[in-house]
Amino acid sequence: MPKSNDFFKGKRILVGDYIKISADYTTKNLNKLGIIVDVVQKGEDIVKIIKSGEKKYDAIFTNHLYKEGYDGVTTLQNLRKIKGFNIPVVIHTVDFDSRHEYVDEIGFDEYIEKPVDTEKVIPVLNKIWKRH
């Protein structure tokens, strides 16, 4: 691993994804960068964990769709209602070439297409963590 990736080491991301193989792949690729990952299966779980304040996260990756409950947009809206909330929220989705819709129109902090690999995720993380 190149030294430049030491910037990511020890950062923590909460990932919402109900598809195990997808969540495992995302986790594996974030772990390669030294990032600690917690995975939940529902948007409601993301909101609940953040509201609890038990753990601090440097970013949140949410699915656009879940099997049940909140979708990604509703998850984002509920997170933004939490007093003092300022964690970057990234939509990770199979929707191809949809950054404009998710970031510019809906208001996510960033967008990444699945599968989430290190090549795709490094520029996204650099943007949300303001590293140029």
C-alpha positions as CSV (number, residue, x, y, z in Angstrom):
1,M,0.0,0.0,0.0
2,P,1.5,3.4,-0.9
3,K,2.3,5.8,1.9
4,S,-0.2,8.3,0.5
5,N,-3.0,6.1,1.7
6,D,-1.9,6.4,5.3
7,F,-4.3,9.4,5.3
8,F,-7.2,6.9,5.3
9,K,-5.8,4.7,8.1
10,G,-8.1,4.5,11.1
11,K,-11.0,6.4,9.6
12,R,-14.4,4.8,10.2
13,I,-17.2,4.4,7.7
14,L,-20.7,3.1,8.3
15,V,-22.0,1.2,5.3
16,G,-25.7,0.5,4.7
17,D,-26.1,-2.5,2.3
18,Y,-28.4,-5.5,2.6
19,I,-26.7,-7.6,-0.1
20,K,-24.0,-9.5,1.7
21,I,-21.6,-10.1,-1.2
22,S,-21.8,-6.3,-2.1
23,A,-21.2,-5.3,1.6
24,D,-18.3,-7.7,1.9
25,Y,-16.7,-6.4,-1.3
26,T,-17.1,-2.8,-0.2
27,T,-15.7,-3.6,3.2
28,K,-12.7,-5.5,1.8
29,N,-11.8,-2.6,-0.5
30,L,-12.2,0.0,2.3
31,N,-10.2,-2.2,4.7
32,K,-7.3,-2.3,2.1
33,L,-7.0,1.5,2.7
34,G,-6.9,1.0,6.5
35,I,-10.5,2.1,7.0
36,I,-12.6,0.6,9.7
37,V,-16.1,-0.5,8.4
38,D,-19.3,-1.2,10.2
39,V,-22.1,-2.6,8.0
40,V,-25.9,-2.4,8.6
41,Q,-28.7,-3.8,6.4
42,K,-31.3,-0.9,6.6
43,G,-31.4,2.8,6.3
44,E,-33.2,3.0,9.7
45,D,-30.2,1.3,11.3
46,I,-27.9,4.0,9.9
47,V,-30.1,6.7,11.4
48,K,-30.4,4.9,14.7
49,I,-26.7,4.4,15.1
50,I,-25.9,8.0,14.3
51,K,-28.6,9.2,16.7
52,S,-27.2,7.0,19.5
53,G,-23.8,8.7,19.2
54,E,-22.2,5.5,20.5
55,K,-19.6,5.5,17.7
56,K,-18.2,8.3,15.6
57,Y,-18.0,7.9,11.8
58,D,-16.0,9.9,9.2
59,A,-18.4,9.0,6.4
60,I,-21.6,7.1,5.7
61,F,-22.2,5.0,2.6
62,T,-25.9,4.3,2.0
63,N,-27.6,2.1,-0.6
64,H,-30.2,3.9,-2.8
65,L,-32.7,1.0,-2.2
66,Y,-33.1,-1.4,0.7
67,K,-35.3,-4.5,0.9
68,E,-37.5,-2.7,3.4
69,G,-37.9,0.6,5.2
70,Y,-36.1,3.8,4.3
71,D,-34.5,4.2,0.9
72,G,-31.3,6.2,0.6
73,V,-33.0,9.5,0.1
74,T,-35.2,9.1,3.2
75,T,-32.1,8.0,5.1
76,L,-30.3,11.1,4.1
77,Q,-33.3,13.3,5.0
78,N,-33.5,11.8,8.5
79,L,-29.8,12.1,9.1
80,R,-29.9,15.8,8.2
81,K,-32.6,16.3,10.8
82,I,-30.2,15.2,13.6
83,K,-28.9,18.2,15.5
84,G,-25.3,18.8,14.8
85,F,-25.1,16.2,12.0
86,N,-22.1,16.9,9.7
87,I,-21.0,13.5,8.4
88,P,-20.5,13.2,4.7
89,V,-23.1,10.8,3.1
90,V,-22.2,9.0,0.0
91,I,-24.8,7.1,-2.1
92,H,-23.4,3.8,-3.4
93,T,-25.6,2.3,-6.1
94,V,-25.8,0.3,-9.2
95,D,-27.4,3.3,-11.0
96,F,-24.9,4.0,-13.7
97,D,-23.7,7.6,-14.5
98,S,-26.2,9.2,-12.0
99,R,-23.9,11.6,-10.0
100,H,-25.8,14.7,-11.2
101,E,-29.1,13.3,-9.9
102,Y,-27.8,12.1,-6.6
103,V,-25.3,14.9,-5.7
104,D,-26.6,18.0,-7.5
105,E,-30.4,17.3,-7.4
106,I,-30.9,15.2,-4.2
107,G,-28.0,16.5,-2.2
108,F,-25.8,13.6,-1.3
109,D,-22.2,14.6,-0.6
110,E,-20.9,12.2,-3.2
111,Y,-21.8,9.3,-5.4
112,I,-20.1,6.0,-6.2
113,E,-21.2,3.2,-8.5
114,K,-21.1,-0.4,-7.2
115,P,-19.0,-2.4,-7.0
116,V,-17.0,-0.2,-4.7
117,D,-13.3,-0.8,-5.4
118,T,-10.2,1.1,-4.3
119,E,-9.7,2.7,-7.7
120,K,-13.2,4.3,-7.6
121,V,-13.4,5.0,-3.9
122,I,-10.1,6.9,-3.4
123,P,-11.1,10.0,-5.4
124,V,-14.5,10.0,-3.7
125,L,-12.9,9.8,-0.2
126,N,-10.5,12.6,-1.1
127,K,-13.4,14.8,-2.2
128,I,-15.5,14.2,0.9
129,W,-12.6,14.6,3.2
130,K,-11.3,17.6,1.3
131,R,-7.9,16.1,0.4
132,H,-6.5,17.3,-2.9
